[in-house]
Amino acid sequence: MSESTSTPSARVVYQANQPMLQSVQSVRNMLHHTARQHVGKKVQVQNIDGQVWEGVIISADRGILYLQVTPMHGYPEPRALFGPTILPLVLYELLVITLLM
């Protein structure tokens, strides 16, 4: 993150240090490249909080994975009311991306 100056009306309460920034950028770039290679493929995705989704990778752009989700156990068909449901998932919060056959 770039250096910022504090003003009387604004105070920085968190600023990532350089090693943390480089690590997050590295993970984001690697996952972006991996996701772009698998656009159109069915996957299961798990984030760092343990949430799991199944769907098809639609795109990856600016740190976001776009997943067209499919209905899972106990969940209604997402397109029943509004058409396909596309979830934007933050790449650096993803723990596992598994290709499904």
Secondary structure, 3 states (H helix, E strand, C coil): CCCCCCECCECCCCCCCHHHHHHHHHHHHHHHHHHHHCCCCEEEEEECCCCEEEEEEEEEECCEEEEEECCCCCCCCCHHHHCCCEEEEEHHHEEEEEECC
